[in-house]
Amino acid sequence: MNAQDISRYQDLFITTATDIGLKILGAIAFWVIGRWLINLAVRLVRTSLERQKVDPTVLRYLGSVITVTLNILLVVGILGYFGIQTTTFAALIAAAGVAIGMAWSGLLSNFAAGAFLVVLRPIKVGDFVTIAGVTGTVTEMGLFTTTINTPDNIQTVIGNGKIFGDTIQNYSHNPFRRVDLKCQLAGGADHQAAMALLREKVGAIANVLADPKVDVEILEFNLVGPVLAVRPYCHNDHYWQVYFDTNRVIKEALGAAGFPTPMPAQNVIVTQAA
């Protein structure tokens, strides 16, 4: 190999390396600018929808869909910049999609269930619900999962497929809910007076609704005496305050009125042998 050949190979190497380096720098710039434009587009869409007072659940869902779609298009564009045929890449994506779909059928079912949750809207962000056996406040509804915070402040993530395939209880949907409590009376207590007293005292608790009125009725009987069902109504936001205040009022009101303390009693019959 003579000096002219070596010089030619060096020029070819330098030209190729320069071309590849420029393409790499261009791809990096393409990626950075593309990501910035994607974030800008998502922010603009969210701002526009917020002005139209679109539900926060729909906002988060659309934001996730737009972000994923634009990122895929960005990757395809970068590969096309490097000279990779995008049609071939699309075919590979389709083939990979079939393979992933078979392997991740559960994930795709979560995706489909998430779409139905957004369209049918049995729950939304901010609702207090019981879903898939977990009770708490919905904080986020995503493409594949829904996040709720339980009353003891534990973040719980649940697959959308499990939510949509199970019973959904939405405590925030109706304007009020009922608080179910019991009150044990002694067998010798005047149950009519106790019921009238509890209707008055429980009805005066803060945030208890006047309509519907407080329900106080005999629920059942046991060996101690009658058991009263005490059922005030309140807004969901005041449930636990009304729950605890009602228990306190039952104890204090009956005690102050002189009702006997319910005590279990048993008759013991002793038979003496002759």
MARLUM-457528 format. One record per residue (C-alpha): x, y, z. Coordinates in Angstrom, 3 decimals, always signed. Each point is the difference from the previous one (the first is absolute). Example, Ala and Ser with C-alpha at 12.3 -4.5 7.8 and 13.67 -1.06 7.14 Angstrom:
BEGIN
        x        y        z
  +12.300   -4.500   +7.800
   +1.370   +3.440   -0.660
//
This chain:
BEGIN
        x        y        z
   +0.000   +0.000   +0.000
   +1.583   +3.273   -1.109
   -0.264   +3.444   +1.570
   -2.737   +1.072   -2.433
   -2.271   -2.885   +1.079
   +0.602   +0.746   +3.667
   -0.852   +3.649   -0.561
   -3.177   -0.973   -1.847
   -1.123   -2.315   +2.811
   +0.735   +2.676   +2.589
   -2.094   +2.512   -1.945
   -2.824   -2.556   -0.278
   +0.168   -0.750   +3.733
   -0.014   +3.680   +0.915
   -2.901   +0.688   -2.360
   -2.022   -2.943   +1.342
   +0.756   +0.833   +3.647
   -0.935   +3.644   -0.578
   -3.260   -0.997   -1.675
   -0.906   -2.402   +2.788
   +0.976   +2.518   +2.674
   -2.129   +2.704   -1.595
   -2.920   -2.387   -0.213
   +0.396   -0.950   +3.658
   +0.128   +3.664   +1.002
   -3.003   +0.644   -2.211
   -1.899   -2.901   +1.595
   +0.798   +1.324   +3.491
   -1.205   +3.455   -0.992
   -3.035   -1.560   -1.647
   -0.796   -1.914   +3.214
   +0.484   +2.978   +2.332
   -2.027   +2.379   -2.166
   -2.638   -2.698   -0.625
   -0.427   -0.697   +3.703
   -0.329   +3.711   +0.683
   -2.630   +0.344   -2.719
   -1.883   -3.051   +1.327
   -0.109   +1.456   +3.525
   -1.097   +3.330   -1.447
   -2.775   -1.656   -2.033
   -1.253   -1.966   +3.022
   -0.028   +3.156   +2.149
   -1.901   +1.919   -2.676
   -2.591   -2.765   -0.328
   -0.452   -0.240   +3.764
   -0.301   +3.776   +0.346
   -2.582   +0.117   -2.769
   -2.047   -2.813   +1.543
   +0.255   +1.510   +3.497
   -1.480   +3.229   -1.349
   -2.908   -2.043   -1.280
   -0.336   -1.542   +3.493
   +0.674   -3.545   -1.172
   +0.021   -2.619   +2.756
   +3.489   -0.521   +1.570
   -0.252   -3.744   -0.678
   -0.409   +0.600   -3.736
   +2.838   +2.548   +0.088
   +2.488   -2.481   +1.448
   -1.125   -2.771   -2.322
   +0.281   +2.135   -3.152
   +3.365   +1.340   +1.162
   +1.355   -3.547   +0.329
   -1.327   -1.044   -3.428
   +1.415   +3.086   -1.741
   +3.396   -0.359   +1.683
   +0.392   -3.680   -0.936
   -1.146   +0.568   -3.601
   +2.287   +2.980   -0.621
   +2.992   -1.790   +1.514
   -0.520   -2.926   -2.378
   -0.170   +2.403   -2.954
   +3.172   +1.711   +1.214
   +1.896   -3.301   +0.130
   -1.226   -0.890   -3.493
   +1.150   +3.398   -1.276
   +3.477   -0.419   +1.512
   +0.368   -3.457   -1.533
   -1.065   +1.416   -3.363
   +2.666   +2.691   +0.373
   +2.586   -2.772   +0.299
   -1.287   -1.536   -3.208
   -1.950   -2.866   +1.541
   -3.137   -0.717   -2.007
   -2.980   +0.997   +2.138
   -2.264   -2.429   -1.857
   +2.218   -2.819   +1.138
   +0.003   +1.459   +3.472
   -3.810   +0.176   -0.055
   -0.145   -3.650   -0.982
   +2.338   -0.865   +2.846
   -2.180   +1.991   +2.395
   -3.059   -1.892   -1.212
   +1.727   -3.351   +0.437
   +1.302   +1.019   +3.399
   -3.478   +1.200   +0.896
   -1.457   -3.423   -0.738
   +2.684   -1.708   +2.089
   -0.381   +2.473   +2.837
   -3.765   -0.273   -0.209
   +0.175   -3.752   +0.472
   +2.498   +0.269   +2.842
   -1.587   +3.017   +1.668
   -3.678   -0.725   -0.477
   -0.643   +1.124   +3.572
   +1.660   +3.352   -0.637
   -2.058   +0.548   -3.152
   -3.164   -0.934   +1.866
   +0.909   +2.664   +2.560
   +0.406   +2.473   -2.857
   -3.409   -0.897   -1.462
   -1.629   +0.164   +3.428
   +1.584   +3.421   +0.574
   -1.574   +1.252   -3.234
   -3.428   -1.253   +1.112
   +0.446   +1.596   +3.437
   +0.680   +3.349   -1.651
   -2.925   -0.308   -2.419
   -2.602   -1.405   +2.410
   +1.350   +1.962   +3.005
   -1.275   -2.096   +2.919
   +2.722   +1.712   +2.057
   +2.158   +3.106   -0.371
   +2.933   +1.661   +1.733
   -1.013   +1.200   +3.473
   -2.746   -2.600   +0.569
   -0.058   -2.087   +3.183
   -0.536   -3.566   -1.189
   +0.363   -3.696   +0.670
   +1.579   -1.666   -3.036
   +1.461   -3.505   -0.214
   -0.526   -0.325   +3.749
   +2.007   +3.159   +0.842
   -1.596   +3.118   +1.476
   +1.477   +3.470   -0.458
   +0.093   +3.223   -2.016
   +0.847   -0.161   -3.709
   +3.105   +2.114   -0.674
   +0.904   -1.058   -3.552
   -1.438   -2.027   -2.876
   +2.625   -1.060   -2.524
   +0.170   -2.079   -3.152
   +0.535   -3.271   +1.864
   -0.518   +0.650   +3.719
   -2.022   +2.079   +2.432
   +1.539   +1.433   +3.172
   -1.951   +0.576   +3.202
   +0.958   +1.184   +3.478
   -1.550   -2.047   +2.799
   -1.354   +1.699   +3.169
   +3.214   -1.004   +1.840
   +1.987   +1.918   -2.672
   +1.381   -2.946   -1.954
   +0.389   +0.387   -3.763
   -1.488   -3.010   -1.765
   +0.365   -0.711   -3.739
   -2.617   -2.276   -1.602
   -0.101   -1.378   -3.543
   -2.877   +1.454   -2.016
   -1.018   -3.469   -1.176
   -0.592   -1.117   +3.583
   -2.025   +3.149   +0.716
   -2.239   -0.317   -3.044
   -0.573   -3.717   +0.594
   -0.968   +0.440   +3.666
   -2.665   +1.825   +1.984
   +0.439   +3.785   +0.173
   -1.460   +1.949   +2.926
   +0.120   +3.785   -0.430
   -0.855   +1.726   +3.276
   +0.429   +3.472   -1.507
   -2.525   -0.409   -2.812
   -3.126   +0.732   +2.073
   -0.430   +3.254   +1.964
   -0.169   -1.786   +3.385
   +0.519   -3.393   +1.635
   -1.249   -1.829   +3.082
   +1.995   -0.738   +3.133
   -0.985   -3.391   +1.456
   +0.435   -0.424   +3.756
   -1.544   -2.144   +2.733
   -1.048   +0.754   +3.578
   -0.489   -2.729   +2.584
   -2.750   +0.607   +2.580
   -0.639   -1.830   +3.252
   -3.028   -2.291   +0.050
   -1.788   +2.178   +2.530
   +0.697   +3.329   -1.757
   -2.794   +2.103   -1.493
   +0.847   -0.503   -3.647
   -2.523   +2.585   -1.244
   +1.564   +2.725   +2.162
   +3.497   -1.067   -1.055
   -0.928   +0.138   -3.688
   -1.551   +3.464   +0.322
   +3.020   +1.262   +1.949
   +2.498   -1.308   -2.550
   -1.951   +1.474   -2.926
   +0.210   +3.405   +1.663
   +3.626   -0.133   +1.144
   +1.458   -1.644   -3.107
   -1.967   +2.360   -2.236
   +1.740   +2.938   +1.720
   +3.511   -1.258   -0.852
   +1.935   +2.278   -2.357
   -0.282   -0.934   -3.708
   -2.846   -2.490   +0.562
   -2.657   +0.655   -2.644
   -3.503   +0.999   +1.023
   -1.374   -1.705   -3.120
   +0.056   -2.984   -0.056
   -0.722   -0.112   +3.713
   +1.992   -2.098   +2.436
   -1.246   -3.597   +0.112
   -0.196   -1.589   +3.453
   -1.876   -3.298   +0.071
   +0.192   -3.386   +1.697
   +2.320   -2.121   -2.105
   +0.060   -3.287   +1.938
   -0.141   -1.599   +3.438
   +2.625   -1.910   +1.930
   +0.405   -1.378   +3.524
   +0.813   +3.474   +1.361
   -2.964   +1.841   -1.528
   -1.039   +1.851   -3.156
   +2.629   +1.247   -2.442
   -0.750   +3.335   -1.669
   +1.100   +0.937   -3.497
   +1.257   +3.616   +0.083
   +0.370   +1.377   -3.534
   +0.765   +3.678   -0.614
   +0.632   +1.345   -3.522
   +2.844   +2.313   -1.030
   +2.205   +1.089   -2.896
   +2.832   -2.377   -0.823
   +2.619   +2.552   +1.122
   -1.434   -0.046   +3.542
   -0.521   -3.762   +0.335
   +2.631   -0.782   +2.626
   -0.696   +3.144   +2.038
   -3.705   -0.931   +0.167
   +0.880   -3.639   +0.668
   +2.129   +0.749   +3.076
   -2.232   +2.821   +1.285
   -3.060   -2.252   -0.202
   +1.698   -2.697   +2.069
   +0.945   +2.604   +2.588
   -3.506   +1.481   +0.113
   -1.594   -3.452   +0.440
   +2.162   -0.666   +3.044
   -0.361   +3.466   +1.561
   -3.704   +0.536   -0.705
   -1.189   -3.329   +1.367
   +2.273   +0.264   +3.035
   -1.148   +3.538   +0.829
   -3.668   -1.034   -0.349
   +0.452   -2.788   +2.538
   -0.522   -2.977   -2.249
   +1.308   -3.216   +1.595
   +3.278   -1.357   -1.265
   -0.587   -3.096   -2.128
   +1.514   -2.988   +1.737
   -0.125   -3.616   -1.113
   -2.035   -2.041   +2.465
   -0.459   -3.723   +0.416
   -2.306   -1.965   +2.267
   +1.782   -2.828   +1.791
   -2.250   -2.738   +1.370
   +1.591   -2.221   +2.628
   -1.721   -3.290   +0.676
   +0.969   -1.755   +3.204
   -0.047   -3.771   +0.022
   -2.331   -1.652   +2.494
//
